[in-house]
Amino acid sequence: MIFTASLLLLLGCQQSPVYYHKHPARQVVVLEGKEISVLALGEARWEAFGRAGWGDSETAELRQRQVRAIELVSGCRVVTDSIETAGKPGVLTANVQCPST
């Protein structure tokens, strides 16, 4: 019982903002004076975490910063129809398409 409760607690922590700020593989991009944490999830999948600032009128501005941060870190283009934000406030998950070399 204690093991199960501990496991659920740890899994819940990965969904929290603390996870993004302490993850060793994260990269931080500052856009418009706001920090966006970016993580590679593997297989051309990336995640970005950031909070809307006081001057943001909509979450669309945050989403644009997150997409740009992923593109800067990955060097690839975000596939716009792959963007997911449901269920995780401040988190954007997307696939990228890299140029052929």
Secondary structure, DSSP 8 states (H G I E B T S, - for coil): -HHHHHHHHHHHHTTSHHHHHH-TT-EEEEETTEEEEEEEEETTEEEEE----TT-SSHHHHHHHHHHHHHHHHSSEE-GGG-B-TTSTTEEEEEEE----
